[in-house]
Amino acid sequence: MNKRKFLKSLAFLGIGSGSIFSPEKAKAKSIVDLDPNAADFWDQIRTAYKLKPDYINLENGYYCFLPEETLENYIKHLREVNYQASSYMRTVQWDNKAKSAAMVAELVGASPDEVVLTRNTTESIDLIISGYHWKAGDEAIVSNQDYGSLLNMFELAERRYGIKVKRIDIPMHPENDEEIVATYERAMTPNTRLLMVPHIVNITGHILPVRKIADMAHSYGAEVMLDGAHAVGHFDFNISELDCDYYGSSLHKWLSVPLGCGMLYVKKGKSAQIRPLLAPYELDQKTLLNLNHTGTHPVSTDLSVIDALNFHNKMGSKRKEDRLRYIQRYWSDQVRDLPGINVNTPKDPHRSCAIANVGLDAMTPAEMAKTLMDKYKIFTVAINGAGGVNGCRISPNVYTSEAEMDKFVQALKEMSGNA
């Protein structure tokens, strides 16, 4: 489909979202006709989603479900692949996957030969951890706020290769970037080979100064692997400017690709030093594809990456980032200084975007999440002590309205005795 036909096809489906906060004035229209300066721009974006009326969804961090337009295209891809059957699988599936990966590479500022599609962040990063040329006595540095499955993979590497994994605690409310960099640097030794650093901490939304951490690590001769599970499609960045060696992300999060799609970035020239976890069709390939073989997989998801990227690009990365940061600060600034409420996300605007974490003195995170759902019909996720974080992760999305966040703020005030 050419660009003109595609733009004409970008009709916003599901005018009646069914949400209790559906805007009355916004009318669904082709995204090409949207005025980015219109006062109701985000109300119009909201009509692209079919929202479940039973609750307010503030847990987009696990999975950012698809706008109706992307969903319908995904179903079309399923039908087309099913229609073409083995002829598709034996002819164009790899070329189409490469095209999708190239569009992701363009989004993050990488070269096409530095990016492959995987199933999720865990797979992407586990490929590096498992394939790294470890020697007994090598050291890796991770944090207690890192994702649990990735920490488990490092524990497996300890058992298999006799390496030492050192854990640090990321300051939740740092005074400056240097405080964070120094926390990692204090753990460095001559044996440090690899640092795993979250680009954005999944449980608090804390965006780290990863370029400064990478510069420090490289000065010691160590490599840096970034966990960007929540970064791609969330806030604007150029991966080449981060100067990391490896990067993993989940595209079914903030880019709203169908479930089961991630990306792996490996800086040019470094893929050959990683041993493949699964044998590729052709052994000893000189490209990143040497690490990317998983057998037959759902190729319609690969095709939907392009649809999700087109939807994202029509909003604009920076405009989307600004909206997500605004909606987070809209609620967190109202409760940050109230007694009994603990916002576990830095106050500096550049240190967070959509995701934040908030806890209550009067309730455990589990009790808080249950009360929010049972009493206020607000869906969140409890974080019970991981890396010293106690609270609920709050992750609104581009369709989230101020009215919904007003209800959340009122709930927090009532639950904390500040009403």
Protein Blocks (a to p, Z undefined) as FASTA:
>chain_A
ZZklmmmmmccehkbnopakbcfkbccddfklpcfkbmklmmmmmmmpccdfkbccfbfk
lpccddfklmmmmmmmmmmmmmnmmmlmmmmmmmmmmmmmmmmmmmnopafklcccdfbf
klmmmmmmmmpccdehiacdddfkbcfklmmmmmmmmmmnopacddddddfbdfbfklmm
mmmmmmpcfklmbdcddfbafklopacdfklmmmmmmmnopacdddfklmgopagcdfkl
nopabdcddfklmnopaehiacddddehilmmpccfbdcfbghiabfklmmcgbjadfkl
mmmmmmmmmmmmmnopmlmmmmmmmmmmmmmmmmmmpghiacfbdfblklpckbccdddf
kbcfklmmmmmmmmnopacdddehighiacddddddfklcfklmmmmmmmmmmmnopZZ
